[in-house]
Amino acid sequence: MRRPLDVLAVSFDLDGTLYAGGRVLPGALAAVRSVVSAGMKALYLTNASGRTREEIRADLEEMGFPVGEQAVWTSATTTAAWLAQRAIGSVAMLGTQGLRIELEAVGMAVVGQADPCDALVVGLDRGFDFSRQRPIDDGLADRLGRVEALLVVCNRDDAFPGPDGNPQLGCGRLAALVEHQCGRKADAAPGKPQPDMLLDASAAHGMDPRRVLVVGDSAVSDAGMAHAAGAPCALVPASAALASSQAPETADAFIMPGIWALPELLGLDAVP
Ligand SMILES: [Mg+2]
């Protein structure tokens, strides 16, 4: 028999877990509110790399989710922290203004592709034209190929749900194009399914990550992150379009019929 869950916080994935296609999923607000009412922290961990934490916080609050201090974490913030921990000072980037803001927030100098830099950071850029085979300047590709700079990608997701719910090409696809152009693999991809985001968020709140329940819809990225950090995991069914048959980390995950079932899993009172 399983031990009852004894957790200090719940880490919620966003797309496909709390909302989908711009709509809050049934029971999602009540699930998060019941967690907070019970004195646990609600954290929001997303592989999104194109938007800032503040933008995501504003969206969540508008939808009615309670968002505490240091509650929102993205693959961009975790990538920025990864670079800062390694004393990287200057980076070129492929991605959005949101990624630039997160990099500059940890003191990175964001430079042009022709300038000397310690690393290239690849994030999601919804405007990127995937028919381009050479996404970066040849000179930068040569320097990366000679390992004169690190190649760091925010995450390796092939796809993410677009506004209509249909999958769009993700950061992982852009990373693969850059790797092909440089002739080598990325040095790191700190987003999910790596444990870094959960470890960073747990450390910021002084919590043992093994006492944070990871709730998500991806057997690869969400369950993978939980598994790597030693945290418990509960999954809601993934949208068919994004579901993966490769699910090595789900053996020890709780499977829920929907996010509405979370309070019961945690033994919490329902909150309207
Ligand atoms: Mg998701």
Residues whose N, C-alpha, C, O or C-beta is under 5 A from the ligand:
A	BS01	MG	D13 L14 D15 G16 T17 D217
